[in-house]
Amino acid sequence: MWWLSLCDTLMTSSARRKLLEAFRKLVKGGEKVLDVGCGIGRLSSILKELGCIVYGVDISREMIEIAKRRVDGIFKVASAYNLPFPDCWFDAVVLYYLIDGIADPVKALMEAKRVTKIDGRVIISVLPLLSSVREKLTYKRFLKTSPFNGMVPAEVPPLLREVGLTLKEVHYVDDPLGTELPPSALKKKLDEAKLTHLYHTPIYVASKQTSSSS
Ligand SMILES: C[S@@+](CC[C@H](N)C(=O)[O-])C[C@H]1O[C@@H](n2cnc3c(N)ncnc32)[C@H](O)[C@@H]1O
């Protein structure tokens, strides 16, 4: 819960607007969209504002209760490994800052693919720090006290191939929640490490195609 409290603190209106503008390119009004690991509905509320029919699942009952109060959508307590929906049910399934925080990302991606319609999208984001940076920064120390498994963005495309999803696009969003430190503190660390451009969270858009077309 401490992590999501931090998320909410950092979620300024300008950050929310940037995330909304990024997702405007990724979903359409009227589409049925599932937010897996929705937490307290930070992204679900953006999907709702974009006119989607929003579904959200999270393993935390406490967070789902908050999401229900905040967002007009269908929210359920459920695991990413066992989604309570039929095959080919959603136009898009979003896993935002989820697969870098769970033990079996492949299983979660397979399950997301299962509930996505043919030609639908699976939209994935992980924390944006590069592995080389993790060595240089205090990231390892952070990992010991956070839920993250240490996955880096470069690991996402091979995982998509492994589960049979086709990577179509990568977008970048300046999402301050994509850093483990407040922006000013991270900037200082990056300056010390002589590194730049690490605020941007990559958003991978993959398509589920028929086995004959993929
Ligand atoms: C870092 S938070 C991200 C929340 C939200 N996607 C966002 O961007 O604001 C990760 C969320 O995934 C949830 N979670 C962790 N493991 C899960 C699992 N196996 N199935 C479903 N949700 C899970 C956590 O409870 C938490 O709400």
The ligand as a MOL file (V3000), in Angstrom:
LIG
                    3D

  0  0  0     0  0            999 V3000
M  V30 BEGIN CTAB
M  V30 COUNTS 27 29 0 0 0
M  V30 BEGIN ATOM
M  V30 1 C 2.7020 -1.0080 -9.0280 0
M  V30 2 S 0.9880 -1.2860 -8.8060 0 CHG=1
M  V30 3 C 0.3550 -0.6000 -10.3340 0
M  V30 4 C -1.0810 -0.2470 -10.2380 0
M  V30 5 C -1.6920 0.3410 -11.5090 0
M  V30 6 N -1.5530 -0.5320 -12.6730 0
M  V30 7 C -1.1050 1.6990 -11.8080 0
M  V30 8 O -0.3390 1.8480 -12.7750 0
M  V30 9 O -1.4010 2.6350 -11.0600 0 CHG=-1
M  V30 10 C 0.8460 -3.0730 -9.0930 0
M  V30 11 C -0.5310 -3.6240 -8.7880 0
M  V30 12 O -0.5830 -5.0040 -9.1700 0
M  V30 13 C -1.2950 -5.7400 -8.1990 0
M  V30 14 N -0.8950 -7.1450 -8.3140 0
M  V30 15 C 0.2620 -7.7160 -7.8960 0
M  V30 16 N 0.2800 -9.0200 -8.2150 0
M  V30 17 C -0.8970 -9.2820 -8.8620 0
M  V30 18 C -1.4800 -10.4410 -9.4250 0
M  V30 19 N -0.8410 -11.6320 -9.4070 0
M  V30 20 N -2.6910 -10.3580 -9.9880 0
M  V30 21 C -3.3630 -9.1690 -10.0040 0
M  V30 22 N -2.8580 -8.0270 -9.4750 0
M  V30 23 C -1.6510 -8.0800 -8.9110 0
M  V30 24 C -0.9380 -5.0640 -6.8920 0
M  V30 25 O -1.8950 -5.3430 -5.8790 0
M  V30 26 C -0.8940 -3.5860 -7.3190 0
M  V30 27 O -2.1530 -2.9850 -7.1790 0
M  V30 END ATOM
M  V30 BEGIN BOND
M  V30 1 1 1 2
M  V30 2 1 2 3
M  V30 3 1 2 10
M  V30 4 1 3 4
M  V30 5 1 4 5
M  V30 6 1 5 6
M  V30 7 1 5 7
M  V30 8 2 7 8
M  V30 9 1 7 9
M  V30 10 1 10 11
M  V30 11 1 11 12
M  V30 12 1 11 26
M  V30 13 1 12 13
M  V30 14 1 13 14
M  V30 15 1 13 24
M  V30 16 1 14 15
M  V30 17 1 14 23
M  V30 18 2 15 16
M  V30 19 1 16 17
M  V30 20 1 17 18
M  V30 21 2 17 23
M  V30 22 1 18 19
M  V30 23 2 18 20
M  V30 24 1 20 21
M  V30 25 2 21 22
M  V30 26 1 22 23
M  V30 27 1 24 25
M  V30 28 1 24 26
M  V30 29 1 26 27
M  V30 END BOND
M  V30 END CTAB
M  END
